[in-house]
Amino acid sequence: MITAIAIGIAFGWFLERAGLGNARKLAGQFYLTDLTVFKVMFSAIVTAMLGAFWLSRLGVLDLAAVYVPETYLLPQLAGGLLFGAGFVVAGLCPGTSCVAAATGRGDGALVMLGMFAGVLVTGLAFAPLAAFYESSAQGSLTFPQLLRVPYGVVVFGVVAIALSMFAAAERWERRAQ
Amino acid sequence: MSKPYSDPYLAGTGLGLTLLAAFALAGRGLGASGAFTSVAARFVDAPPLHRSDWLLFEIGGVFVGGFLSALAAGRFRLVLERAPRMALAFLGGAVMGLGAVLARGCTSGLALTGGALLSVGSWLFMIAAFAGAYLLAPLVKRAWR
């Protein structure tokens, strides 16, 4: 419980530091005027991915004991498209809506209310969605398993792609100014 | 006078270390939509709605952390946007709620967490979410003026 609260505090702190409690700043990502969302997300993914990889190599962290989100291809494709559409309309995602609300922003509180209503209604009207929700299940499938290549190779590939996209993002923002 | 936001790579690295700490200390990643489903599960009995006390404590922490960071930087301010923007915030939130239930997670629990763990479904969700947002963005541009 203390761990959960402490991790949450750090999570909220870094989101606010980056400016991700501000819907207009997040929306800038989708109009390509401010690429902060992309930069924060991918530097976080690369940091945690490299940390998990090296800590498990050193025997400090047991990666097998970490829960890997399970793959359901069609529900995650459709859910992702809907989620993205909702994101650009709301300007905040679930985590950042909490930060926005905590920093006094009314739109953050409304995104939270909307999110809760959406989850509640989906739960109430779930029966017709149940079969789709369980479809195309792949278990805890990862890219090293899918591509049959060593974990480190995928890690290296993600780092290479992220670094080249960071460079492209910087060039884009300089040109836009 | 409010301070400028941090460098995005620096904040992102801090966020990544937070995620890594969650892997090491709790054997799981971060979450946000799961806290909403956890509360909804108290009212509605449906298979995708799970209770999770861990996520409720974590999201409580997110409030505290976000508030403290804004306070320290002089950015805490009560701001109410105009009515159309507020209505869209609610509507967008509701659509995200549907999407997050279907996908079994959001930007935190699925994209960040599974992204770092190289989960195929997480990357699929992330790419689909960006695609959905970019496809709709031109149609809702006026709302951001």
Interface residues (C-beta under 8 A of the other chain):
Chain A: M1 T3 A4 I5 A6 I7 G8 I9 A10 F11 G12 W13 F14 L15 E16 R17 A18 G19 G21 A23 R24 K25 A27 Q29 F30 Y31 T36 K39 V40 M41 F42 S43 A44 I45 V46 T47 A48 M49 G51 A52 L55 V60 L61 L63 A65 V66 Y67 V68 P69 E70 T71 Y72 L73 P75 Q76 L77 A78 G79 G80 L81 L82 F83 G84 A85 G86 F87 V88 V89 A90 G91 L92 C93 P94 G95 T96 S97 C98 V99 A100 A101 A102 T103 G104 R105 G106 D107 G108 L110 V111 M112 L113 G114 M115 F116 A117 G118 V119 L120 V121 T122 G123 L124 F126 L129 A130 F132 Y133 Q138 S140 L141 T142 F143 P144 L146 Y151 V154 V155 V158 F166
Chain B: Y5 S6 P8 Y9 A11 G12 T13 G14 L15 G16 L17 T18 L19 L20 A21 A22 F23 A24 L25 A26 G27 R28 G29 L30 A32 S33 A35 F36 T37 V39 A40 A41 F43 V44 A46 P47 P48 L49 D53 W54 L55 F57 E58 I59 G60 G61 V62 F63 V64 G65 G66 F67 L68 S69 A70 A73 R75 F76 R77 L78 V79 L80 E81 R85 M86 L88 A89 F90 L91 G92 G93 A94 V95 M96 G97 L98 G99 A100 V101 L102 A103 R104 G105 C106 T107 S108 G109 L110 A111 L112 T113 G114 G115 A116 L117 L118 S119 V120 G121 S122 W123 L124 F125 M126 I127 A128 A129 F130 A131 G132 A133 Y134 L135 L136 A137 V140 K141 A143 W144
